[in-house]
Amino acid sequence: MRQFVITFIFCVLSASSYSSNYSGKISRVLMGPIYGSTVIIDVEGTPSDRDACHTNSGYDFAFDGSTEEGKMYLSTILTAYASKMNVNISGYSSCTVYGGIENLFHILLQNN
């Protein structure tokens, strides 16, 4: 019974750790001096969910491109963008990297 309770709690916490979920192609990647190390992306399609903090209708996800994790994300995102590869991409339930745009949680590349 204890293991069931622990598994249930883990599943609930895992499910609530991210919000938006897209499947499609990355349509735009925004970077520049006014954004500092922040990378902002737009994904084709409509999300399955959208966190309340997300108020920007032009872009979908943001992340810090200066960290080791961010550099890995940027490489993966540019590869997907250049090859027009389908992605499954999700965001955290927070908008702390760039106000009004949800933080990137994960990205999964998919063969067309």
N, C-alpha and C positions, 0 to 999 in steps of 0.2 A: 504494500500500500504506500509506503514512504517513497519508493522509487517512482510510482505513478504520480504522486503529488509533485515531486521534483521535476519529472518530465513535463507535466502539465504547466508548471510555472515557467520552465524554460521555453516552452512553445509559445506561451502568451507573451513573454518578454521579447522573444525573437520576432514575433509577428508585429509587435508594436514598435520595433526599433527603426522601421523605415516606413515611408508614406507613399510617395508617388512611384508609379511603375509604368514604364513605357516599353513598347516594342516597336522598332522602326529604324530609320536611318538618322544619323546625326546630320542636321541641315546647316548649322552654323556654329562656329567657334569664335568667341570674342576674347581678345587679349589686347593690352596696350598700356602705355605709361600711366594713364589716369586710373587704371584698375590695379596697379602694383603687380603683385604676384598672383592675383586672382584670375582664374580661367573660367569663362562662362560659356555654357553650351546650350544649344537648342536642338530638340529631337522632334522629328516628324511624328505626327499622331496626337492622340488625346490620352492623357494619363488615366489609369484606373482609379487613382485617388489623388488628391492634392491637399497638402497640409495647409492649415489656415494662415500660416505665416507667409505663404507664397502669394505675392500680390503683383508680380511682374508678369505681364501677359506676353512678353516678347522672348523670354529665355526660360529654360527649365531647370538647370542645375549649375552650381558653382563649386569650385574647390580651389585650394591653395596650391599653385603649381610649383612653389619653391621647396616643398618638402620632398623627401625621397618617395613617399607614397604618391604625392602630386605629380612628380616627374613620370612615374610609371603610368598614372592615369592619363596624363597628357600624351604620352607615346601611344598608348592604346587608342585613345580617342582620335588622334590624327591618323592613325592607321585605318580605323573604321571609317572615318570621314573620306579619306583619299580613295579607298577601295569601294565606297558605297555599300559597305557591309551592314547587314542588319544587326542591331544590338538590342539587348534587354538591359534596361538601366533603371535604377531605383535611387530614391533620395531618402535622407534622414528626415525625421520630423522636426527639422529646425532650419533656420535661415540665418546662421551666424557668420558665414564666410562673406556674403554680399547681401545686404538688406533686401528683402523681398524676393529672393531666389533661393530655392531649397538646396541644402548641402548634398553633394553627391555621396551615395552610399556604396553602390557597386555598379560594375558594367560587365556584361557578358557578351562576347562577340559570337555571332552565329553565321554559319555558311548560308548563302542565299538560296 
